[in-house]
Amino acid sequence: MTQRSTPRCIFITGATGGIGGALAPAYAAPGVTLILQGRRLDRLEEMAAECRARGARVLLEPIDVRELDELRAMVRRISDAEQPDLVVIGAGINIDIGPQGQGEQWDETRALLEINVMAAFATVEAALPAMRARGHGQIALFSSLAGWRGLPVTPSYSASKAAIRVYGEAIRDWLAPEGVKINVIVPGYVESKMCFEMPGPKPFLWTAEKAANRIKRGLAANQARISFPFPLNLGTWLLGVIPQRLSSFILRGLNYSE
């Protein structure tokens, strides 16, 4: 069975975030079903109204992805009942070392890893059986350009996004022969509450709508890595391959170090 070129059922976790909140209306259209997960029911309902106005059928799942058993059960239920063509795993948070470099707090670090890594893995694990059984489907995972070279001000966030990138690349190769597509989204700075709360400069800042359109095109083309913007992608990739002494010097000069 071949996969539809245009997904008609899309499940988005982290749909109340900046990019997730732009992706939902970007896909909303008559004949499309959107399943939106987020912790804020009021924001989900606002998004549902916008997407329904564009003709989409919208289902809401206001759960906390840190409840991994509940999350896995919900994803399995949706996978069986709605058979989403596309699952976008966008739930994520960021923390930093603080304005005086005090360091990350353990409770915050644990929550970050639960949301950015464990919940992402759990969603993939729960969505895969139905996709593999029918021989098609697509899963998009959110990494970050910070995953190329860890930023001193956001070490745990950088590590979590590096983990997602490597995981996504690995399972893409594993699942490709079965018709299941895996894509890793590697964005730079995109306008959102989380972005503006991050320390350090934010070069080449994109709007959420511009990012959503770029992601939608990349997913349609089944690009392995959907990374943007190009200048920042190239720069962060180079930081990850040059000697660390030099990359550390550059990051200090760009005010990404305390």
Secondary structure, 3 states (H helix, E strand, C coil): CCCCCCCCEEEEECCCCHHHHHHHHHHCCCCCEEEEECCCHHHHHHHHHHHHHCCCEEEEECCCCCCHHHHHHHHHHHHHHCCCCEEEECCCCCCCCCCCCCCCCHHHHHHHHHHHHHHHHHHHHHHHHHHHHHCCEEEEEECCHHHCCCCCCCHHHHHHHHHHHHHHHHHHHHHHHHCEEEEEEEECCECCHHHHHCCCCCCCCECHHHHHHHHHHHHHCCCCEEEECHHHHHHHHHHHHCCHHHHHHHHHHCCCCC
